[in-house]
Each structure stands twice: as structure tokens, then as C-alpha cells.
Amino acid sequence: SQTGYVCGSGMIMKTTNGGAEWLPQSADGNTVMFREILFPFDNETGYVVGGTGRIFKTIDGGQNWVRQIVFVGAELMDIDFPVNANTGYISGDRVILKTTNGGNNWEQLSPPSIWLNAVSFPSDNETGYVAGESGSSGRIYKTTNGGANWLQQTTEIVTGLVDVSFPFDVQNGYAVEWAGKILKTTNGGTNWSSYQSGVNTYGICFPNNNQIGYATGGSYGASYLLKTTNAGESWNKLNTSYNNQLTSVCFPFNNDTGYIVGVTGAILKTVDGGGFTDVYSVSEFIPEKYLLSQNYPNPFNPVTNLEFGISKSGFVSLKIYDVIGRELFTLVNESKQPGYYKIKFDAGNLSSGVYFYRLMVSSPNPMNTDDFVAVKKFVVLK
């Protein structure tokens, strides 16, 4: 699907073209700090939660957001609808809410008296987990009866936990500590092992199997994407072109195409499983012809800028190759509207040497032979 949503400080934004463009939507006068947005089963019905007990629901793809009435003033942090459109859960500041009628009514459960940053019900409406913090201590709780009772799980001493995820079943799950530990259980929370990532961590995602997963990390001045290919036994640090905190990660359908968001409104996209680039429009003017500019700076280490222009709508492919023609990175692989575009490319994982980047633009009209191909060279110097 090309449709997605993000939320933040007073803002909800929507894309219908795979992140090429993001258009703002309005809810409550755009005055709320929104913490989490979820469209659990389709692109039309979704929820967003945030400050002072705010819950909004849309049934028309975000054109209209209607506030759900709950008598709670707590900060709401996360939302999950596990298996159907009726039953959902919300966690927040010493609060857990539950609906069984699609958000028309929300019941306050008896939660642990701590700040609960995340909630996850993996495969049914009965067994679920919440994670959060009490003072400087991170805690995980589990329910097996739909939230009626919650039992604390035993883990090593950790600081605040900011995310919990049981992506596929009730046995295999992960929790993320903001100070850098990634916890893992394979027996439903009875025991938890840990991996020290070495960077602050904020969110975790396993797209479609228990082997490949991603976590966001970083701090002011640096950002990282962590990737595992062995079910969390080890994590590799991938550089991005962004120099601030990355707070959430989502690979909605497969292990290759994903999005991460960060502070100051950053939205990054990858189409090759972690080679993140920041692609954005730099001008409303439409060029008279297709063009691919020389990157700058060049030579560079490790970040450079790539710019191109397209005069007509088309499918755009921009890829990086080594000197023997092996494809290394896919920076763009989607339809684009006419305009000028700029990409920050991070070559932190490349060794010194000569590389090539190729732009291909294909017309959506098969009768149109106005396709375009251009190749240029850059030098990584470390």
C-alpha cells in the first residue's frame, strides 16, 4: 500500500504515494501532543491518542477525526487492536483503557500504578503486555484475562522501558530500554535476556518473521537504525543521514520497505532494508527536461547530496553501483510528480573508492518513448 500516517506535536499527516508527499490533517485544532496513530486493518478506520486523555477516531481515511469521550486526563501513549476492529487497548500514565465496540466506549481497567509507554496484544484479546517505568526502574506486566489482572514480569534491572512488542505470538517478544538495552523473551515473559546496543533506543519492529527486526536509536547529534537478522541475538548499527533522535520505526509489509520518524519532524524511508535516505522536494518549479546533477560535495565522507529533476510524472529509480556494476543501494524506487528533488546519501558503510549513481525515469504511458537514463560518478574518500 502507498497510504500511511504519522503524528506528532499538534499534527497528523497522511501520504497516499509511499511517502513522496505528506499532507496535514486536523484534529482538535492541532493543539494536542499526539503520541501514537494506528490504522489496524485498513486505510479508512484509524485512531490517534495523546495528551490529557485525547482519543480521536476516523472512518474516512482521516478527512474527519471525531473525539472519543473518556473521563481521564492522563497522557495516553500507545494503542493496539490485536485481532478485530472491536476490541482495543490503550496504555498511558497509570492508565489502561479497553474498548469492545470499536472505540464507542472505553473502560478503565485496573492498571499497574506506573507510567505505561507501550501495550502489545500479539494474537488474541486475552494475553497482552504493557511496559513502562516507575521512577528510574523499567517494568513489564502481563495479562492473560483481557486486562482484568496484571502480573509483573521478572527482568534484570533496567531503566525506563519505552516499547514492547510481541509481533507474532504470545511467547516471543521484545522490550526496549531508552538507555540502550533490548530485552527478549522466548517463553511468554517468564525469562528475559538482554542485548546492550550502545545507543539510546526508542522503538522496535519485526515486519513479517521472527528473524529480521529493526530498532531506532540515537541522541541529539546522531541517529542510528539497529538491525538484527538472527531474532535479536545481535544487532548491527546502520547509519542514517539524520543527526537527531529517531523515535519510531515501521516496516508495514516486508523486510525491505520501511519508515522511521524522529524529532524536528524527520521522516526517512528505506527500500532496501536499512539504506535510509532523506528524499524531499526542493522546488515547486517544473523543469523543462529530465536532469541528474553532479553530487556535492564530491569527493565526500560520509554524506553527500544528490539532486535530480523530472519534467513529467513517471516511475523513478535511483540506484548506487560499484565500479564493476554491482547494485549496492536503491535510493528511490517509486512514482514521482514533476519537480526537483534532493537526497542526502550516507556512504558510511562504503569503503573509499569510485561509485556510480544511475537515474531512470519511465513514463506511465507505454506508448510514450520519452524515458530517461543518466549516470554520474562520485568518490568516497575516507
Helices and strands as residue ranges (DSSP letters): E 4-8, E 11-15, E 23-25, G 28-30, E 34-38, E 46-50, G 51-53, E 55-58, E 66-67, E 76-80, E 88-92, E 95-99, E 107-108, E 115-120, E 128-134, E 137-143, E 151-152, E 161-165, E 173-177, E 181-185, E 193-196, E 201-205, E 213-219, E 222-228, E 236-239, E 246-250, E 258-262, G 263-265, E 267-270, E 278-283, E 291-292, E 303-310, E 314-321, E 327-336, E 339-346, E 353-362, E 372-380
